[in-house]
Amino acid sequence: MYGTFLAGVGKFKEALPYLEKALSVGVVDAAFAIGMTHLTLGDKEQALKYLEDYKRRKPSDGNVDKLIDAIRNGKVEFKRSPS
């Protein structure tokens, strides 16, 4: 996904429309990528919304439960390096 590429190179805000489009056409993993992008941008509420959506769509991914719990308990922190 192009949105994943953009997020991977630090263009988080630019990535979101591409990731949202991918999700709208049924790319389940886009929900996870959107959640992680929001988390990186510091928006934990939106991150949890999309990670919960991903969990509903892909219940076999047990790691997302741990991530959601860590976010809720304040145990996840992203530090972005200066560009």
Residue frames as qw, qx, qy, qz and C-alpha x, y, z in Angstrom:
[[0.000, 0.888, 0.460, 0.000, 0.00, 0.00, 0.00],
 [0.366, 0.591, -0.031, 0.718, 1.29, 3.44, -0.89],
 [0.425, -0.799, 0.002, -0.425, -0.03, 4.79, 2.41],
 [0.884, -0.424, 0.025, 0.193, 2.12, 2.33, 4.33],
 [0.691, 0.287, 0.023, 0.663, 5.13, 3.46, 2.32],
 [0.027, 0.753, 0.007, 0.657, 4.41, 7.11, 3.12],
 [0.668, -0.716, 0.034, -0.199, 4.04, 6.37, 6.81],
 [0.922, -0.150, 0.020, 0.356, 7.25, 4.36, 6.71],
 [0.542, 0.332, 0.007, 0.772, 9.20, 7.34, 5.40],
 [0.248, -0.312, -0.414, 0.819, 7.74, 9.67, 8.02],
 [0.200, -0.111, -0.276, -0.933, 4.96, 11.30, 5.99],
 [0.058, 0.253, 0.899, -0.352, 2.24, 10.32, 8.43],
 [0.346, 0.516, 0.319, -0.716, -0.41, 12.93, 7.63],
 [0.397, 0.442, -0.502, -0.629, 0.03, 12.40, 3.90],
 [0.098, 0.089, -0.987, -0.087, -0.37, 8.64, 4.40],
 [0.330, 0.224, 0.707, -0.585, -3.80, 8.77, 6.03],
 [0.616, 0.419, -0.020, -0.666, -5.96, 9.44, 2.92],
 [0.493, 0.364, -0.742, -0.271, -4.31, 6.55, 1.06],
 [0.042, 0.050, -0.947, 0.314, -4.72, 4.21, 4.02],
 [0.445, 0.287, 0.489, -0.694, -8.35, 5.25, 4.49],
 [0.621, 0.411, -0.344, -0.571, -9.02, 4.57, 0.79],
 [0.344, 0.244, -0.906, -0.034, -7.44, 1.12, 1.12],
 [0.175, 0.103, 0.828, -0.522, -9.63, 0.38, 4.14],
 [0.540, 0.357, 0.180, -0.740, -12.74, 1.53, 2.27],
 [0.676, 0.369, -0.485, -0.415, -12.09, -1.02, -0.48],
 [0.956, -0.194, -0.097, -0.196, -11.60, -3.87, 1.99],
 [0.586, 0.402, -0.562, 0.422, -7.88, -3.96, 2.82],
 [0.711, -0.629, -0.313, -0.022, -8.18, -5.13, 6.43],
 [0.716, -0.186, -0.173, 0.651, -4.55, -4.43, 7.33],
 [0.163, 0.556, 0.097, 0.809, -5.12, -0.77, 6.50],
 [0.536, -0.763, -0.210, -0.293, -7.05, -0.41, 9.77],
 [0.804, -0.412, -0.083, 0.420, -3.94, -1.47, 11.67],
 [0.531, 0.216, 0.105, 0.813, -1.75, 0.90, 9.64],
 [0.127, -0.726, -0.202, -0.645, -4.16, 3.79, 10.25],
 [0.695, -0.695, -0.184, -0.017, -4.18, 3.03, 13.96],
 [0.763, -0.235, -0.001, 0.602, -0.40, 2.99, 14.12],
 [0.325, 0.465, 0.173, 0.806, -0.19, 6.19, 12.09],
 [0.350, -0.796, -0.183, -0.459, -2.56, 7.99, 14.48],
 [0.791, -0.552, -0.113, 0.236, -0.59, 6.63, 17.42],
 [0.654, 0.062, 0.067, 0.751, 2.63, 7.97, 15.92],
 [0.066, 0.591, 0.187, 0.782, 0.94, 11.35, 15.46],
 [0.055, 0.075, -0.594, 0.799, -0.02, 11.30, 19.14],
 [0.591, -0.125, -0.078, -0.793, -3.77, 10.75, 18.68],
 [0.089, -0.117, 0.964, -0.222, -4.38, 7.79, 20.96],
 [0.556, 0.310, 0.479, -0.604, -8.17, 8.05, 20.70],
 [0.680, 0.537, -0.242, -0.436, -8.16, 7.64, 16.92],
 [0.215, 0.438, -0.873, -0.017, -5.45, 5.00, 17.18],
 [0.313, 0.014, 0.869, -0.384, -7.61, 2.92, 19.50],
 [0.656, 0.429, 0.191, -0.591, -10.65, 3.38, 17.24],
 [0.636, 0.538, -0.461, -0.304, -8.84, 1.92, 14.23],
 [0.106, 0.348, -0.919, 0.156, -7.00, -0.77, 16.18],
 [0.499, 0.126, 0.694, -0.503, -10.32, -1.94, 17.66],
 [0.710, 0.505, -0.061, -0.487, -11.74, -1.99, 14.12],
 [0.410, 0.509, -0.749, -0.103, -8.77, -4.07, 12.98],
 [0.205, -0.174, 0.894, -0.358, -9.31, -6.44, 15.92],
 [0.667, 0.299, 0.428, -0.532, -12.95, -6.95, 14.88],
 [0.688, 0.585, -0.257, -0.344, -11.98, -7.57, 11.27],
 [0.645, 0.402, -0.636, 0.134, -9.01, -9.83, 12.07],
 [0.704, -0.611, 0.160, -0.325, -9.66, -11.53, 15.43],
 [0.967, 0.014, -0.128, 0.221, -6.89, -14.06, 14.84],
 [0.437, 0.555, -0.309, 0.637, -4.20, -11.41, 15.46],
 [0.658, -0.603, -0.409, 0.193, -3.58, -11.78, 19.18],
 [0.520, -0.042, -0.134, 0.842, -0.83, -9.17, 19.24],
 [0.063, -0.532, -0.227, -0.813, -3.27, -6.34, 18.62],
 [0.615, -0.680, -0.381, -0.119, -4.92, -7.07, 21.99],
 [0.689, -0.352, -0.180, 0.607, -1.58, -6.51, 23.72],
 [0.293, 0.235, 0.146, 0.915, -1.02, -3.29, 21.81],
 [0.314, -0.657, -0.366, -0.580, -4.49, -1.97, 22.65],
 [0.696, -0.625, -0.320, 0.149, -3.98, -2.79, 26.34],
 [0.611, -0.148, -0.066, 0.775, -0.57, -1.11, 26.34],
 [0.078, 0.439, 0.222, 0.867, -2.00, 2.06, 24.79],
 [0.494, -0.693, -0.366, -0.377, -4.85, 2.17, 27.29],
 [0.754, -0.568, -0.193, 0.268, -2.44, 1.67, 30.19],
 [0.011, 0.979, -0.198, -0.040, -0.03, 4.34, 28.99],
 [0.736, -0.400, 0.466, 0.284, 2.75, 1.86, 28.29],
 [0.665, 0.406, 0.402, 0.481, 3.24, 2.81, 24.64],
 [0.060, -0.878, 0.044, 0.473, 5.20, 5.88, 23.68],
 [0.735, 0.485, 0.238, 0.409, 6.47, 6.84, 20.26],
 [0.270, -0.757, 0.154, 0.574, 9.44, 9.10, 19.94],
 [0.681, 0.688, 0.184, 0.171, 9.89, 10.56, 16.49],
 [0.614, -0.246, 0.142, 0.737, 13.36, 11.50, 15.49],
 [0.134, 0.771, 0.019, -0.622, 13.81, 15.03, 14.19],
 [0.748, 0.549, 0.337, 0.158, 13.62, 15.31, 10.42]]
